[in-house]
Amino acid sequence: MATSKAKDIRELSADERLKRLRDLKQETMNLRLQRAAGTLENSARFKQVRREIAQILTITTEKA
């Protein structure tokens, strides 16, 4: 999955942002498992996922 821009995240509804957040947290867990198993191909994806999670949380706080 490509990273999202803040503008795109702002256009999502609250439910869509929550679903995206759940998906990203699941992806983080999968990446951790891949790293532990030694099958991780793109270690930079960790940073991308963490950043997108932070963007979603920030925008959700702004909208609340």
Beta strands, then each sheet from edge to edge (+ up, - down):
end
